[in-house]
């Protein structure tokens, strides 16, 4: 019997893998969210309303949502490393092309294609780590990867906003694109070749069957709905906070608005804290409280005061990341068959919520201002609280629970 070759702590492969996964997570999520603080600038430069400007992000997340359903199927055919390498290289190339978009629809087209390229990494990264890492090394590597997603998402937003104030949005995206391209090259050079990839070449018919099974479970559809509502509420809130804070009486600069995304650091802390708390108290009890915490933060932003708005955003971020961490691990634990497909559906609903509610929030902003944004964002958050309460009544599965998995990042 052949003993699997695993990556152990302290080895050169361990160092290479962790650097590669941290940088790949950074590159992917910085690329995805770099345009979020620029939406008011796009609206002004291309003579758009807020809903149309949101397509710079919504078109990417919509394509990403659909592609995630098939990315793991593609990985089984081309190999996990090949898919990840091509994903990050194509993402970097599209990022470098973005600043040269001659008009708005070219920009949206590039961002739409980026949704396809982005899907190749989050769909298989955690599976790669679970298959290749020694059990004693897996927790550290998973945590570092999730840290890369959080840092990448925050840095992409922060750097694009700050550099835009100094250089303009095109040079800002070019500088960020060059940094992402450099990270991509390092990933390609360092990422170890996997030795333990499970080969399971599902036909499309079998894939659709495994997807259908997830919707016959008593709890998974509710968790998928939670993903749609939570991500939709959260993205709507942050998409249009910049529009509001750029106007009187706040009149904040692009740098100041971008700096608000530093509250994402609270999310990195809260997701780990909530995960530990749910192990002690039970995820059902902790989950609804974290969703309610997020909803309270969303509602707090109704107060027309800069410090109160930032406090509301911080509270919403803390609750959101905590809830997302619990829900994504809950899906992985609850799925009896087709675990990869269950996680893919969760991410599909997650990014679909970003696209649908994020765009609706823009039209609500045009029609009713911040009250309209809160109608969408708080409405989704309150609906998520009701879903969380419904999840408390789920029967406990009569099987041992699998080890927890961290969230896929935002």
C-alpha positions as CSV (number, residue, x, y, z in Angstrom):
1,X,0.0,0.0,0.0
2,X,1.4,3.4,-1.0
3,X,1.6,6.0,1.7
4,X,0.3,9.3,0.6
5,X,2.8,12.1,0.2
6,X,1.7,15.0,2.3
7,X,3.1,18.4,3.0
8,X,4.5,18.6,6.5
9,X,5.3,21.5,8.8
10,X,8.8,22.8,8.6
11,X,9.5,21.5,5.1
12,X,10.4,23.7,2.1
13,X,7.1,22.5,0.4
14,X,5.2,23.8,3.5
15,X,6.7,27.2,3.2
16,X,6.2,27.4,-0.6
17,X,2.6,26.2,-0.4
18,X,1.7,28.7,2.3
19,X,3.3,31.7,0.6
20,X,1.6,30.6,-2.7
21,X,-1.9,30.3,-1.1
22,X,-1.7,33.5,0.9
23,X,-0.6,35.4,-2.2
24,X,-3.2,33.7,-4.4
25,X,-6.0,34.6,-2.0
26,X,-4.7,38.1,-1.8
27,X,-4.6,38.5,-5.6
28,X,-8.0,37.0,-6.2
29,X,-9.9,39.0,-3.6
30,X,-8.0,42.2,-4.2
31,X,-9.0,41.9,-7.9
32,X,-12.6,41.1,-7.1
33,X,-13.3,44.1,-4.8
34,X,-10.9,46.7,-6.0
35,X,-13.7,48.6,-7.8
36,X,-16.1,48.8,-4.9
37,X,-14.8,52.2,-3.5
38,X,-14.7,53.5,-7.1
39,X,-18.4,53.2,-7.9
40,X,-19.2,56.9,-7.2
41,X,-16.2,57.8,-9.5
42,X,-17.5,55.5,-12.3
43,X,-21.0,57.1,-11.9
44,X,-19.6,60.6,-12.3
45,X,-17.1,59.8,-15.2
46,X,-19.4,57.7,-17.3
47,X,-22.7,59.6,-16.5
48,X,-24.3,56.7,-14.8
49,X,-26.8,56.3,-12.0
50,X,-25.7,54.3,-8.9
51,X,-27.5,51.1,-10.1
52,X,-25.7,51.1,-13.4
53,X,-22.3,51.9,-11.8
54,X,-22.7,48.9,-9.5
55,X,-22.4,46.6,-12.6
56,X,-18.6,47.0,-12.2
57,X,-18.9,44.7,-9.2
58,X,-22.2,43.0,-9.8
59,X,-21.3,41.7,-13.3
60,X,-18.2,40.1,-11.8
61,X,-20.0,38.4,-8.9
62,X,-22.8,37.2,-11.1
63,X,-20.4,35.5,-13.5
64,X,-18.4,34.2,-10.6
65,X,-21.5,32.7,-9.0
66,X,-22.4,30.7,-12.1
67,X,-18.8,29.6,-12.8
68,X,-18.3,28.3,-9.2
69,X,-21.0,25.6,-9.9
70,X,-18.7,24.1,-12.6
71,X,-15.2,25.0,-11.5
72,X,-14.7,21.9,-9.4
73,X,-15.9,19.8,-12.3
74,X,-13.4,21.4,-14.6
75,X,-10.6,20.9,-11.9
76,X,-11.2,17.2,-12.0
77,X,-10.4,17.2,-15.7
78,X,-7.5,19.6,-15.9
79,X,-6.0,19.2,-12.4
80,X,-6.3,21.4,-9.4
81,X,-2.9,23.1,-9.9
82,X,-3.5,23.8,-13.6
83,X,-6.9,25.4,-12.9
84,X,-5.5,27.6,-10.1
85,X,-2.5,28.7,-12.2
86,X,-4.6,29.6,-15.2
87,X,-7.1,31.3,-13.0
88,X,-4.7,33.6,-11.3
89,X,-2.7,34.4,-14.5
90,X,-5.9,35.2,-16.5
91,X,-7.1,37.3,-13.6
92,X,-3.9,39.3,-13.5
93,X,-4.0,39.8,-17.3
94,X,-7.6,41.1,-17.1
95,X,-6.6,43.4,-14.2
96,X,-3.8,44.9,-16.3
97,X,-6.3,45.5,-19.2
98,X,-8.9,47.1,-17.0
99,X,-7.3,50.6,-16.7
100,X,-7.2,50.8,-20.5
101,X,-10.9,50.1,-21.1
102,X,-12.0,52.8,-23.6
103,X,-15.5,53.1,-22.4
104,X,-17.9,51.9,-19.7
105,X,-19.1,48.8,-21.5
106,X,-15.6,47.6,-22.2
107,X,-14.9,48.0,-18.5
108,X,-18.0,45.9,-17.6
109,X,-17.0,43.3,-20.2
110,X,-13.6,42.9,-18.7
111,X,-15.0,42.7,-15.2
112,X,-17.5,40.0,-16.5
113,X,-14.7,37.9,-17.9
114,X,-12.8,38.4,-14.6
115,X,-15.7,36.6,-12.8
116,X,-14.9,33.5,-14.9
117,X,-11.2,33.6,-14.2
118,X,-11.7,34.3,-10.5
119,X,-13.8,31.2,-10.0
120,X,-10.9,28.8,-10.5
121,X,-9.2,29.5,-7.2
122,X,-11.8,29.6,-4.4
123,X,-13.6,26.6,-5.9
124,X,-10.6,24.3,-5.3
125,X,-8.2,26.0,-2.9
126,X,-9.6,24.5,0.3
127,X,-9.9,21.0,-1.3
128,X,-6.2,21.2,-2.4
129,X,-5.1,22.1,1.1
130,X,-7.3,19.4,2.7
131,X,-5.8,16.7,0.3
132,X,-2.2,17.8,0.4
133,X,-1.5,19.1,3.9
134,X,-0.5,16.9,6.8
135,X,-3.4,17.1,9.4
136,X,-1.0,18.8,11.9
137,X,-0.3,21.5,9.3
138,X,-3.8,21.9,7.8
139,X,-5.3,24.3,10.4
140,X,-2.4,26.8,10.1
141,X,-2.6,26.7,6.3
142,X,-6.3,27.1,6.2
143,X,-6.1,30.0,8.5
144,X,-3.4,31.7,6.5
145,X,-5.4,31.3,3.3
146,X,-8.5,32.8,4.9
147,X,-6.2,35.6,6.2
148,X,-5.1,36.2,2.6
149,X,-8.7,36.5,1.5
150,X,-9.5,39.1,4.2
151,X,-6.3,41.1,3.6
152,X,-6.7,40.9,-0.2
153,X,-10.3,42.1,-0.1
154,X,-9.4,45.0,2.3
155,X,-6.2,46.0,0.5
156,X,-7.9,46.0,-3.0
157,X,-10.5,48.4,-1.7
158,X,-8.2,50.5,0.4
159,X,-5.4,50.9,-2.2
160,X,-7.6,51.6,-5.1
161,X,-9.4,54.3,-3.1
162,X,-6.3,56.0,-1.8
163,X,-4.3,55.8,-5.0
164,X,-7.3,57.2,-6.9
165,X,-7.2,60.3,-4.8
166,X,-3.5,60.8,-5.7
167,X,-3.3,59.5,-9.3
168,X,-6.8,59.0,-10.7
169,X,-8.7,55.7,-11.0
170,X,-6.9,54.4,-14.2
171,X,-3.3,54.7,-12.8
172,X,-4.6,53.4,-9.4
173,X,-6.0,50.2,-11.0
174,X,-2.8,49.9,-13.1
175,X,-0.6,50.0,-10.0
176,X,-2.8,47.5,-8.2
177,X,-2.9,45.3,-11.4
178,X,0.9,45.3,-11.5
179,X,1.0,44.2,-7.8
180,X,-1.5,41.4,-8.5
181,X,0.5,40.3,-11.6
182,X,3.7,40.1,-9.5
183,X,1.9,38.0,-6.9
184,X,0.5,35.7,-9.6
185,X,4.0,35.1,-10.9
186,X,5.2,34.1,-7.5
187,X,2.3,31.8,-7.0
188,X,3.0,30.0,-10.3
189,X,6.7,29.6,-9.3
190,X,6.0,28.3,-5.8
191,X,2.8,26.3,-5.8
192,X,3.7,22.7,-5.2
193,X,2.4,20.0,-7.6
194,X,-0.4,18.0,-5.8
195,X,0.1,14.3,-5.2
196,X,-3.2,13.3,-3.6
197,X,-5.9,14.9,-5.7
198,X,-9.0,12.8,-5.8
199,X,-10.1,12.0,-9.3
200,X,-13.8,11.9,-9.6
201,X,-14.7,12.7,-13.2
202,X,-18.4,13.3,-12.8
203,X,-20.6,13.6,-15.9
204,X,-22.7,16.7,-16.2
205,X,-25.7,14.5,-15.5
206,X,-24.2,13.2,-12.2
207,X,-23.2,16.7,-11.3
208,X,-26.7,18.0,-11.7
209,X,-27.9,15.0,-9.6
210,X,-25.6,15.8,-6.8
211,X,-26.7,19.5,-6.9
212,X,-30.3,18.4,-6.8
213,X,-29.7,16.2,-3.7
214,X,-28.7,19.3,-1.7
215,X,-32.1,20.8,-2.1
216,X,-33.8,17.7,-0.6
217,X,-32.1,18.2,2.7
218,X,-34.1,19.9,5.5
219,X,-31.5,22.5,6.3
220,X,-29.2,23.2,3.4
221,X,-31.7,25.2,1.3
222,X,-32.2,27.5,4.3
223,X,-28.4,28.0,4.6
224,X,-28.2,28.7,0.9
225,X,-30.9,31.4,1.3
226,X,-29.0,32.8,4.3
227,X,-25.9,33.2,2.1
228,X,-27.9,35.1,-0.5
229,X,-29.4,37.4,2.1
230,X,-26.3,38.0,4.2
231,X,-24.0,38.8,1.3
232,X,-26.6,40.8,-0.5
233,X,-27.3,42.9,2.5
234,X,-23.6,43.4,3.3
235,X,-22.5,44.4,-0.3
236,X,-25.5,46.7,-0.7
237,X,-24.5,48.5,2.5
238,X,-20.9,49.0,1.5
239,X,-21.6,49.7,-2.2
240,X,-23.6,52.8,-1.4
241,X,-22.0,54.0,1.8
242,X,-19.4,55.6,-0.4
243,X,-22.1,57.5,-2.4
244,X,-23.6,58.8,0.8
245,X,-20.4,59.8,2.6
246,X,-19.1,61.6,-0.5
247,X,-22.1,64.0,-0.3
248,X,-22.8,66.8,2.2
249,X,-22.9,67.0,5.1
250,X,-20.2,64.4,5.2
251,X,-18.2,65.2,2.1
252,X,-15.5,62.7,2.8
253,X,-12.5,62.3,0.4
254,X,-12.0,59.1,-1.6
255,X,-9.1,58.3,0.7
256,X,-11.3,58.6,3.8
257,X,-14.1,56.6,2.2
258,X,-11.6,53.8,1.3
259,X,-10.2,53.8,4.8
260,X,-13.6,52.7,6.1
261,X,-12.8,49.3,4.7
262,X,-10.3,48.8,7.5
263,X,-13.3,47.6,9.6
264,X,-12.8,44.4,7.7
265,X,-10.1,43.6,10.2
266,X,-12.9,43.2,12.7
267,X,-14.4,40.6,10.5
268,X,-11.2,38.5,10.5
269,X,-11.3,38.5,14.3
270,X,-15.1,37.9,14.7
271,X,-15.2,34.9,12.4
272,X,-12.5,33.1,14.4
273,X,-14.2,34.1,17.7
274,X,-17.7,33.0,16.6
275,X,-16.3,29.7,15.3
276,X,-14.9,28.9,18.8
277,X,-18.0,30.1,20.5
278,X,-20.2,28.0,18.3
279,X,-18.2,24.9,19.2
280,X,-18.9,25.6,22.9
281,X,-22.5,26.8,22.8
282,X,-23.7,25.2,19.5
283,X,-23.9,26.9,16.2
284,X,-27.7,27.2,16.2
285,X,-27.6,29.5,19.3
286,X,-24.7,31.6,18.1
287,X,-25.7,31.9,14.4
288,X,-29.0,33.8,14.9
289,X,-27.3,36.2,17.4
290,X,-24.5,37.1,14.9
291,X,-27.1,37.7,12.1
292,X,-29.1,39.9,14.5
293,X,-25.9,41.8,15.4
294,X,-25.3,42.5,11.7
295,X,-28.9,43.7,11.2
296,X,-28.5,46.1,14.2
297,X,-25.4,47.6,12.6
298,X,-27.2,48.1,9.3
299,X,-30.0,49.9,11.0
300,X,-27.6,52.1,13.0
301,X,-26.3,53.7,9.8
302,X,-29.6,55.5,9.5
303,X,-28.3,58.0,12.0
304,X,-26.9,61.0,10.1
305,X,-23.6,61.2,11.9
306,X,-20.2,60.1,10.5
307,X,-19.0,58.4,13.8
308,X,-22.3,56.6,14.2
309,X,-22.3,55.5,10.6
310,X,-18.8,54.1,10.9
311,X,-19.8,52.4,14.1
312,X,-22.8,50.8,12.4
313,X,-20.6,49.6,9.5
314,X,-18.1,48.1,12.0
315,X,-20.9,46.3,13.9
316,X,-22.5,45.0,10.7
317,X,-19.0,43.8,9.5
318,X,-18.4,42.0,12.8
319,X,-21.8,40.3,12.7
320,X,-21.6,39.5,9.0
321,X,-18.2,37.7,9.0
322,X,-19.1,35.8,12.2
323,X,-22.4,34.6,10.6
324,X,-20.7,33.7,7.3
325,X,-18.0,31.7,9.0
326,X,-20.6,29.7,10.9
327,X,-22.9,29.2,7.9
328,X,-20.2,28.1,5.5
329,X,-18.8,25.5,7.9
330,X,-22.4,24.4,8.7
331,X,-23.0,23.6,5.0
332,X,-19.8,21.6,4.8
333,X,-20.7,19.6,8.0
334,X,-24.4,19.0,7.1
335,X,-23.9,17.8,3.5
336,X,-24.2,14.0,3.5
337,X,-23.2,13.5,-0.1
338,X,-21.8,15.9,-2.7
339,X,-20.0,18.0,-0.1
340,X,-18.2,19.9,-2.8
341,X,-21.4,20.6,-4.7
342,X,-23.1,21.8,-1.5
343,X,-20.3,24.3,-0.8
344,X,-20.5,25.4,-4.5
345,X,-24.2,26.1,-4.2
346,X,-23.6,28.1,-1.0
347,X,-21.0,30.2,-2.8
348,X,-23.3,30.5,-5.8
349,X,-26.1,31.9,-3.6
350,X,-23.6,34.1,-1.8
351,X,-22.3,35.8,-4.9
352,X,-25.7,35.9,-6.5
353,X,-27.0,37.9,-3.5
354,X,-24.1,40.3,-4.0
355,X,-25.1,40.8,-7.7
356,X,-28.9,41.0,-7.4
357,X,-29.4,42.9,-4.1
358,X,-26.2,45.0,-4.8
359,X,-27.7,46.2,-8.0
360,X,-31.2,46.7,-6.6
361,X,-29.7,48.8,-3.8
362,X,-28.3,51.2,-6.5
363,X,-31.7,51.8,-7.9
364,X,-33.2,52.2,-4.4
365,X,-30.5,54.9,-3.8
366,X,-31.5,56.8,-6.9
367,X,-35.2,56.6,-5.9
368,X,-35.1,57.1,-2.2
369,X,-31.5,57.9,-1.1
370,X,-30.1,56.2,1.9
371,X,-33.5,55.1,3.2
372,X,-33.9,53.1,0.0
373,X,-30.5,51.4,0.5
374,X,-31.5,50.5,4.0
375,X,-34.8,49.2,2.7
376,X,-32.8,46.6,0.7
377,X,-29.9,46.0,3.1
378,X,-31.8,45.9,6.4
379,X,-34.7,44.1,4.8
380,X,-32.4,41.3,3.7
381,X,-30.7,41.3,7.1
382,X,-34.0,41.0,9.0
383,X,-35.1,38.2,6.6
384,X,-31.8,36.5,7.4
385,X,-32.6,36.7,11.1
386,X,-35.9,35.0,10.5
387,X,-34.1,32.2,8.5
388,X,-31.6,31.8,11.3
389,X,-34.5,31.4,13.8
390,X,-35.9,28.8,11.4
391,X,-32.6,26.9,11.4
392,X,-32.7,26.5,15.1
393,X,-35.5,24.0,14.7
394,X,-33.6,21.7,12.4
395,X,-33.2,18.1,13.5
396,X,-29.7,17.1,14.5
397,X,-28.1,14.7,12.0
398,X,-27.4,11.3,13.5
399,X,-23.8,11.2,12.1
400,X,-20.5,12.4,13.5
401,X,-19.7,15.9,12.5
402,X,-16.7,16.5,10.2
403,X,-14.0,19.0,11.1
404,X,-14.9,22.6,10.6
405,X,-13.9,24.5,7.4
406,X,-13.3,28.2,7.4
407,X,-15.4,30.5,5.1
408,X,-14.3,31.2,1.6
409,X,-13.7,34.9,2.1
410,X,-15.3,38.1,0.7
